[in-house]
């Protein structure tokens, strides 16, 4: 169960990365406000850090 959780959490972080990259591309094209992009990147970073912490904390479970 923990291994499945970790796999899903890794998928979440990868998907956040890919979506952020796509949004950066849109921002470069002028389709997204730079301030909005910065907020999204900050939120994505916070989610990723929380996910890594969760993986670390649950790695001690058996």
C-alpha positions as CSV (number, residue, x, y, z in Angstrom):
1,X,0.0,0.0,0.0
2,X,2.8,2.4,0.9
3,X,4.6,1.6,-2.4
4,X,1.4,2.4,-4.3
5,X,1.1,5.7,-2.4
6,X,4.7,6.6,-3.2
7,X,4.2,5.8,-6.9
8,X,1.0,7.9,-7.0
9,X,2.8,10.8,-5.3
10,X,5.7,10.6,-7.7
11,X,3.2,10.8,-10.5
12,X,1.6,13.9,-9.0
13,X,5.0,15.6,-8.8
14,X,5.8,14.7,-12.4
15,X,2.4,15.9,-13.6
16,X,2.8,19.2,-11.7
17,X,6.2,19.7,-13.4
18,X,4.8,19.0,-16.9
19,X,1.8,21.2,-16.4
20,X,4.0,24.0,-15.1
21,X,6.2,23.7,-18.1
22,X,3.2,23.9,-20.5
23,X,2.0,27.0,-18.6
24,X,5.4,28.6,-18.9
25,X,5.2,28.1,-22.6
26,X,1.8,29.8,-22.7
27,X,3.2,32.6,-20.6
28,X,6.0,33.1,-23.0
29,X,3.5,33.3,-25.8
30,X,1.7,36.0,-23.9
31,X,-1.4,33.9,-23.1
32,X,-0.8,34.1,-19.3
33,X,0.0,37.0,-17.0
34,X,3.5,36.7,-15.5
35,X,2.1,37.4,-12.0
36,X,-0.4,34.5,-12.4
37,X,2.4,32.3,-13.6
38,X,4.6,33.2,-10.6
39,X,1.7,32.3,-8.3
40,X,1.1,29.0,-10.0
41,X,4.8,28.2,-9.8
42,X,4.9,29.0,-6.1
43,X,1.8,26.8,-5.5
44,X,3.3,24.0,-7.5
45,X,6.5,24.2,-5.5
46,X,4.6,24.1,-2.2
47,X,2.7,21.1,-3.3
48,X,5.8,19.3,-4.5
49,X,7.6,20.0,-1.2
50,X,4.6,18.7,0.8
51,X,4.5,15.6,-1.4
52,X,8.2,14.9,-0.9
53,X,7.7,15.3,2.9
54,X,4.8,12.9,2.7
55,X,6.9,10.3,0.8
56,X,9.7,10.7,3.4
57,X,7.4,10.4,6.4
58,X,5.5,7.4,5.0
59,X,8.7,5.6,3.9
60,X,9.1,4.7,7.6
61,X,5.7,2.8,7.6
62,X,5.6,-0.9,6.8
